[in-house]
């Protein structure tokens, strides 16, 4: 359950919201994200799942989906995605109840408690990567030396 108290006069500054669920039919871990009119914001939102895919062998970026499905309008990611500012990213992290796929469609590895914990650690590592990358992108460029 998610309980949110909103004060209309205040702007909430939250960088990430990740709602975590188990999925009963799809394999691997994957994310749902929102669609935005602003193409740059939409592209920036894809960075975290792409980094997570590099860190976690059981995470599938190809199964990650960005949508505006009306059926999902009441979910945390959709509700908060419309409420928070442009630098906030809201996701649902889905992880299979059963297995993840390695090396093609024939190698299914059952999820264990240890494998779920490893994915959690990889999410934390991805935050480290994201903020390292973000600090490089936001850092002002050094002045170009003058040549004679």
C-alpha positions in Angstrom: 0.0 0.0 0.0 1.1 3.5 -0.7 -0.2 6.5 1.2 0.6 9.9 -0.1 -0.2 13.2 1.6 -0.1 16.1 -0.8 -0.2 19.8 0.2 -1.3 21.7 -2.9 0.8 24.8 -2.1 4.0 22.8 -1.9 6.0 21.3 -4.7 7.4 17.9 -3.8 11.0 17.2 -4.8 11.6 13.5 -5.1 14.0 12.1 -7.6 12.9 8.4 -7.7 9.9 6.4 -6.8 10.1 2.7 -7.4 7.1 0.5 -6.6 8.2 -3.2 -6.4 5.9 -6.1 -7.4 6.2 -9.8 -8.3 4.9 -10.8 -11.7 3.1 -14.0 -12.3 3.5 -14.6 -16.0 6.6 -12.8 -17.3 10.2 -13.9 -16.7 13.1 -11.8 -15.4 13.0 -8.4 -13.8 11.7 -5.4 -15.8 10.2 -2.0 -15.3 7.2 0.0 -16.2 7.7 3.7 -16.7 5.6 6.7 -17.8 5.4 8.4 -21.2 6.0 12.1 -21.3 5.3 14.7 -24.0 8.9 16.1 -23.5 11.2 13.8 -25.5 14.2 14.7 -23.5 12.5 13.8 -20.2 11.3 10.5 -21.7 14.9 9.7 -22.8 16.3 10.6 -19.4 13.7 8.3 -17.8 15.1 5.4 -19.8 18.6 5.8 -18.3 18.0 4.1 -15.0 16.5 0.8 -16.5 19.3 0.8 -19.1 21.9 1.0 -16.3 20.1 -1.7 -14.3 20.2 -4.0 -17.3 24.0 -3.6 -17.4 24.3 -4.4 -13.7 21.8 -7.3 -13.4 21.9 -10.4 -15.5 18.3 -11.1 -14.5 16.9 -7.7 -15.6 15.5 -7.3 -19.1 15.5 -3.9 -20.7 13.7 -5.4 -23.7 10.7 -6.3 -21.4 10.7 -2.8 -19.9 7.7 -0.8 -21.1 6.9 2.9 -21.0 3.2 3.5 -21.2 0.2 5.6 -20.5 -2.3 2.8 -20.1 -5.6 4.1 -18.7 -6.1 0.9 -16.6 -2.9 1.9 -14.7 -4.0 5.5 -14.0 -4.3 4.8 -10.3 -0.9 3.2 -9.8 1.7 4.9 -7.8 4.0 5.5 -10.7 1.2 7.0 -12.9 -0.2 9.1 -10.1 3.1 10.4 -8.8 4.5 10.8 -12.3 1.8 13.4 -13.0 2.2 15.1 -9.6 6.0 15.4 -9.2 8.3 17.8 -11.0 10.2 17.2 -14.3 13.3 15.8 -12.6 11.3 13.0 -10.9 11.2 9.4 -12.3 8.5 6.9 -11.2 8.8 3.2 -12.0 7.2 -0.1 -11.2 9.9 -2.8 -10.8 8.4 -6.2 -11.7 10.2 -9.4 -10.9 9.1 -12.9 -11.9 7.7 -15.2 -9.2 9.5 -18.0 -11.0 12.6 -17.6 -13.1 14.9 -15.5 -15.2 16.4 -16.3 -18.5 20.1 -16.5 -19.3 21.8 -17.3 -22.6 18.8 -17.6 -24.8 15.3 -18.9 -24.2 16.3 -22.4 -23.1 18.1 -21.6 -19.9 15.6 -20.7 -17.1 17.1 -20.1 -13.7 14.7 -20.3 -10.8 14.6 -17.3 -8.5 15.7 -17.9 -5.0 15.7 -15.6 -1.9 19.4 -15.0 -2.6 18.7 -14.1 -6.3 16.0 -11.6 -5.2 18.5 -10.1 -2.7 21.1 -9.9 -5.4 18.7 -8.0 -7.7 18.1 -5.6 -4.8 21.9 -5.0 -4.4 22.1 -4.4 -8.2 19.4 -1.8 -7.9 21.5 -0.1 -5.2 24.6 -0.3 -7.4 22.6 1.2 -10.3 21.8 4.2 -8.1 25.5 4.7 -7.6 26.1 4.5 -11.3 23.3 6.8 -12.1 24.5 9.5 -9.7 28.1 9.1 -10.9 26.9 9.5 -14.5 24.6 12.4 -13.5 27.4 14.3 -11.8 29.6 13.9 -15.0 26.7 15.2 -17.2 25.8 18.1 -14.9 29.4 19.2 -14.2 30.3 22.3 -16.2 32.8 21.8 -18.9 36.3 23.1 -18.2 37.2 26.2 -20.2 38.9 25.4 -23.5 42.5 26.5 -23.3 43.4 29.3 -25.7 45.9 28.4 -28.4 48.2 30.8 -30.1 
